[in-house]
Every structure is written in C-alpha cells, then in structure tokens.
Amino acid sequence: MSFVVGGRRYTVAYLDNKNNPKESRGSERAYGRIGSYFVADLTDTQKPLDVDYRLWIQAGEMTVDGCAALDGDFDDPPIVTLK
C-alpha cells in the first residue's frame, strides 16, 4: 500500500509468514486498512493458533521485486554469523 502524508510518499508491505494458516484472503480499504484473514478450527489445548505477520514501512515507493525479497527474507531469514 502506498500513501502520502504531508506531501511525502510512504509504502507499507504487509508480510504473511509461510507458516501461517492458509488459505488466507487479503483485504485492503481505501482509508488505509490492510490485512488478511482465514478460517481455522481452534481449541484451548489441542489446537492453539500462532500467527506471524510483519509490517514493513518505508519512505518512498517500493517495487514488486523489493516486496518479494522482504517476503522471502521473512519466510526464510538470512543466517548471520559473527567472527
């Protein structure tokens, strides 16, 4: 989603982790609401629900490739080692 505040453009990428329940359906509104939803059967002890989402917000516009790279890194984070 891209929007303008105070004459400056911003972009928000809504990232949905690959381990979240599927099939999820995306939802956007003109006033700025973004998100997704899905159907799941839950119980307190046998089938709890854990979900993982991320909002990436940056000044300027993003490309589709840039959003795809963020999504890929969210699903499979890079491995970092210190020497």
Buried (B, 14 or more C-beta within 10 A) or exposed (E): BEEEEEEEEBBBBBBBEEEBBEEBEEEEEEEEEEBBEEEEEEEEEEEEEEEEEEEBEEEEEBEEEBBEEBBEEBEEEEEEEEE
